[in-house]
Amino acid sequence: MVSRTSKFRGSRMHGRGKKAGRGAGLRGGRGNAGLHKHKYISVVKYMPDHFGHHGFKRPQSVVACNRTMNLSELELNIDSLMKEGFAEKKDGRIIIDLTKAGIDKLLGSGKISTPVEVIVDDASKKAKEKLAEAGGKLLEK
């Protein structure tokens, strides 16, 4: 008995007409069908990052960082902090609430000459020393 394939040798459509069978048979399958097989060259050429995992997500414990401010910045921004309501004058002293302003830590870079009281969650050793020298103090929450 003659095999089906050899029976259709020389025939372009093998008896299936222009549609070539069912579904999307003529086009090698619908959508992403055959991307690992007969459509692999299109993956290599046009979608090189289509398969697999790419990159990684850093853990939040590593990503989270403090918002900081230096003493020099603090002195420069006293007026703007007062306008925004993060600082106020009480009994001739300026009290600045950096926690309200979204600052987590006060750093000791720069100089400060204005005696201020600062409310902040954390401060560096140098910042504490320089504040005390200027006549101010640190009120940690």
N, C-alpha and C positions, 0 to 999 in steps of 0.2 A: 504494500500500500504506500502511496506517495505521501510524504509528509506535507503538512499544510504550508510550511515555508517554501519548500522547493516548488510547490504547486503555483505559488505567486511570484516566482522569479521573473523579473522583467516587467512586473506590474508595479506602478508607482504607489498605489494606495493599498495594495494587498486586499482588495475587495471591501475596503471600509469607507471609501468615498473621501470627500474633503475634510470631514470632521474627525476622522481617524478614531473611531470607537466612541467610548463614553466620556463624559465630563470634559476635562481639559487635557485629553490624551495627546493631542497634536503639539501642545506647548510644554510637555514634560511635567505636567501636574500643575495644580493651582497654587498660588501664593509662594510660600517658602519651601514647597516640596522639592526635594532633590538637592538642597544646598550642600549636603554632605556627600552627594554622589555626582549626578550628571550636570548639576549647575554649579559645581565647585569653583570653576574658573571665575564666574561672576562674583562669587564671595571674595576670592583673593583680589580681584581687580577693583571692585566697587564698594565692598563692605568688609574691609580687613578686620574691623573690631566687632563683627557681628556675634561671634561665639565667644564664650568664656567670661571670666570675671576680670574686671579692669580696675586697678588701684585698690585702695583700702580706706576704711573709715577710722580715723584716730579716736581713741577712747576719750570720753568727755572729761575724765579726770586729768588728762594730759592737755586737752585743748583749753580748758577754763583758765583764764588769767585775770589778775587783778588790774583794776583801773587805778593808775597812780598819778600823783601830782608832786612836783618838786616845790621846795620852799620858795625859790625864785619866782615860779609861776604863781604861787599863792599870793605873794606880795604884789605882783603886777596886776592880779585880777581881783583885788579886794573890792574896788569900786563896782565892777560888774557883778560880783557875788552879792553885794549889798542890793543892787538893783533887782536881781533875780530872786531875792528873798532867802538866800542861803547864809547870809551874814547879817548881824545886827549890832548896834552900839548899845551897851548897857553900862552905866556908871563909868563912862570914859574908856571902857574897854571894848574891843571888837571881838565878838564871838562868831566864829565861822563853823557851820555844820557841813562838813564835807560828805558825810554819809547821805544827807539829803540831796547833795549835788551828784551822787553816784560815784564818788571816789572811795576806793577801798583802802588805799595805803598812801601815806605821806612819806616822801623821800627827802633826803637831806642835801640835795644838790643846789648850789647857789647860795646867796646871802639873803638874810632877812633882818630888817632893822625895826620894823613895826612890832610892838608887843601885842600879840593876838592870842586868844584862847581858841584852840582848834578841837572840834569833836570829830573823831575819825576812828574806824575800826582798828587800824594797825598803823604803826609808824616805825621807821628805821631808827637805829641808835643815834646816828648823826643828826637826824631831824629833831629828835628829842633834845639833844644837847644844844643845837643852834637855837631852837625855840626858847629854851631856858636862858641862854646868853642874851637874847634880845628882850627878855623880860616877859615873855609869854609862857603859856603852859599847854600841855596836851591833856585833853579829856577823852580818854578811850572809852568806847561803849562796851 
